[in-house]
Amino acid sequence: MTATAFEGVRPAPPTTSRAGVFCDVDETLIRVKSMFRFLEFYLERSGEPPATYQRLVAGLRESARRGVPRTGINRDYYRLLGGESARGLAAAGRAWFTKEWHESPDGLYVPEVEEALAGHRASGHELVLVSGSFFACLDPIAADVGARRVLSTRPVIRRGELTGEVLAPMIGPTKGRAVRLAGVLGGFDLARSSAYGDHISDLAMLREVGRPIAVGDHPELLAHARRAGWGRLITGAARR
């Protein structure tokens, strides 16, 4: 795995050592699955009927039912965007975020996580988003929450268009490698750093830091958190 697979990683001076906070996005920081909500929005914005979104998502769900790994489904999703303009996707992502932020009935962000991250920032901890989603969804979220770095799935772009392939799905073990690499290149003291995740696929990321926090109620993740003595953040409040 090379550094080019991880968005936003830049070498830091070797004397720098600080705490960071690494946070999963979908259903950890925000209430929704960004990739699917964005796809629905983008297709509608492009003039496609609702049946197009339903057909494409049904294909991805069928793959999941057949046992295709999450990394494979992640790759399949980006193949749906092959040939699309990167600039157009970025613009659509900003419009999607604005719509979600204003129209989500209970607010876009999970309030307990939002408050926890605000506390980290107040303590001088740098926020890093870690997600299998991509720039169209993540850039406006990162700007809104003050995340200077984003470790994400990076679609391959040629001549301004997505090819449909990705460098590496930011799923499972890749999240752990990305956090470890960010620790080295970004100058983070991972033993003093925190991470937030809601799913067993976040396990590798959570294991890389000294202060892992299991968010929500995923049974496998909670079982591991209890055995390891990790922190837990209970969610469920409905608030703007």
N, C-alpha and C positions, 0 to 999 in steps of 0.2 A: 504494500500500500504506500502510495507516495503522498507528499504534502499537497499535490495539486488536486487530490480528491476531496479536500476539505476546504470549504469556503471560509474566507476570513482569517486563516491562520497566517500570522506574520512573525518572523523571528523577533524576540525581545532581547534587550541587552542581557548578557549573562549574569549580571548581578541582580536582576529583577527577580523577586520571588514574592508572590502575593496570592491571596485567596481568590478563587473564582467561584462562580455558581453556574453550573451546567444544567440546563432545563430542557426537557422534552417539550414539544409544542402541542400536538393534537391530543385533546382530552386530558392534558396536564395543565398547560398554561391557558389554552382556549378550550371552549366547550365542544367544539365541532371537529370533524375530520376535514382539515383544510383542503386536501387534494380533491376530494369528492365534491365538496361545496364549491370550490373554485371551478371544477370541470363543468358542473351544472350551470354555473353563472356564465362561463366562457362560451359554452355552446349556445345558450339562449342569446347572449350578446352577439353571436355570429349568425343568428337567424335560424338555428336548428330547432326543430320541434322537440318537445319533451321526450318523445319516443326514442330519439337518438341517445340521449343521456341514459335512459332506462336500459337500452340495448347494450351500451358499452359497459355499464356497471354490472349488468347481469352476467356478462362474460367474465369480468373480474371475480365476481362472487362465485361463479361456477368453478373457476380455477381454485379458489380457496376451499370450496367444498371437496374438490378432488385431492386436496392435500398439497397443492403447490405452495412452496415456502413463501413467507412474506417478502423475501428478497426478489423472488420471481415475479410476484404480483406487482411489486414496486417497479420492476423493469417493464412489465407489460403496460402499466399505466403510462409511462413516459413514451412508449411506442405509439400510444394514441395521439400524442402531440407532435409526432414527426412531421416536418415540413412547416410547422407554425413559426411565425416570426418571434424571436426572443424579445424584441422591443415591444411588439404588440401584446405579448403575454405579460410583460412587466406592467404595461399601462392597464391592462385588464385586471391585473392583480391589485393595483392601487384602487381601482374602482370597486372591485370585489370587497376589499377590506373595508372601505368606507361604508358600503351597503351593509355588511355584516355588523360593523360597529354600531351603526344607527338602528338597525332593525332587529337584532337579536333580542328577544323579549326579556331574557334574564341577564343580558349583558354578554359580550363575547368572551370575556376572560373569566376563568375560575377565580372567584374573589379571594379564596384562602391562599392560593398560589400567588396571585397578584400582590397581596399584602406581604407575603413572605419575601418575595423578590424585592419589594420596596425596602424592606428592612435590610436586606443584603446590600443594596445599592447605598443606603445610608451609612453602612459600615465600610464602604469603600471597596466592596467586592465587585469585580467585573462580571457582568452577565453575558453568558454564551448560550445561544439557542442551539439545540441538537435535534435534528429532525430528518425523517425520510421524505419530507415535503421539499419544495424547491423555491427558487428565488421569487417567482410571481406571488406566491403566498407569503413567504417568510420575510422578504425585505420590508414591506409596510408594517408588519408586526414588530420586527426588530427596531425599526425607527420609532415606533410608538412606545415601546417598553424600555428603550435605551440600551439595547444590546448592540455592542460594537462588533461582535463576531457571531458568525452563523456557520455551524458545521452541518452540512445538508447534502442530500443527493444532488449531484451536479449533472444536468443534462449536457450532452455533447452538442456544441453549437458550431456550425460551419456556414460561413457567408451569411451570418445573421439569422439562420434558421436552425431549429432543433432537428437533429438527425433521427431522433427516436431512441437513441442509445444513451446510457449514462456511464459515468466513470466508475462509480461504486454506490450501490444502494446504502444509504445511511440507516441501516437496520441491524439490530442484534449486535454481534461481535464487532462490526465496523464502528458502531458508536463508541465502544470501549477503546478501540485503537485510535479513533479520532480524538477522544478526550486525552488519552495518554500522549499523543503527538502534540496536542495543543498545550499540554503541560510543559513539554520541552521547548517548543518554539515560541510559545506565548509567555513563558516565564511564570507559570502558575505553580504554586506549591499545592499539589493535589491532596496531600495529607491534611491540609487546612481548608480545602475546598469542599463545596457542597454540590449535590446533584438531586434533581427532582424527576421522577418518572412514574408513570401510571400502569405500565404493562410489563409482563415478564420479558418482553423483547428489549426493555431498558436495563436489564440486569447487568450486562457487561459495562455499561456506562456507570451505573451506580457503584459497581465494585471498584472503580478506579479512584474514587474519592474517599476522604476520611469521614465525610458527613453525608451519607446517602439518606434520602427521604423518599419513602413510598407514598404516592399520592392516590387517594381513592380507595377502592375496595377490590381490586383484582385478586382473586383467591391465591393463585400461585405466587404472585409477587409478595403478598402479605405473609404467606407462610414462610417464605425465605427471609423476609424482613424480621419476622419474629425470631427465627432461629439465629439470625446474625446480630440481633440487637439494634437494628436500624431504627431511625425515626419514622414516624408515620404522620401524614397530614390528612385528616378527615375532611371531605368536601361535601357540598350539597346545598350551600346557601344560594338563594336567588336574589341578586342585588346588582344594580347598575354599577 
